[in-house]
Amino acid sequence: MRKPNLCGTLVLMLMAGSVLGLPLSSEYDQIPRPEGGMELLKKNVELPLLPYGMNWERTVTAMFRVNPDGSISHVQILKSGGSGFDQAVKRAIMGVAWNPAVIDGQQVPVKMKIPFKFFCR
């Protein structure tokens, strides 16, 4: 069950992610993405309990590997927004099914980097 969010107005923005580790000449038939789209990933973020009425902004940048079978591994936080935010991002990434990257009809492993931006106003 989700904890209530005591923030006045919470906004979570998923910034444009990037795919790492392939030659620039490589063209994807399909880039890796969560089944259900990025909106599902956004909905899957479960924040820690936060005090009401505070204005704050946090960015968590995560890097992870999407394997050829769509599983996720090697989740790292490159930019921390604080322990509770970092853990929420990790759980969200691991908690959704992913479609793998495809190049020339072959499913391939790739590293992804996605910034999650949180605002409370």
C-alpha positions, 0 to 999 in steps of 0.5 A: 500500500502506498504511503500518503504523500504529505507534500502540497503539490508533487511533480515527478518529471522523467527527463529524456533518458539516454542509451549508452555503450553502443557505437554512434553508427548503431541504429536501433530497431527498438530502444529499451523502454518499460512495457506500458511506457515511461508513464508506467515507470513514473507511476511506479515511483513510491516516495518516502513520507515527506513533510507538508508545506516544504518547497524542495527539488531533487534529481536522481540520475540512475544508470542500469543495464537492460538485458536481452531478455528485458531483465534489469541489472547493475542499477546505480545511482549516479546523482543522489537525491537522498536515500529515500528518493534513491531507493524509490527510483531503484524500486521503480526501475526494477518493478516494471517489465522492460522491452529490450533494445533491438538492433538488426533484429537481435535483442541486445544488452544496453545501459540506460541513464535516466534522470528523475526530477522531483518537485514539491511546491 
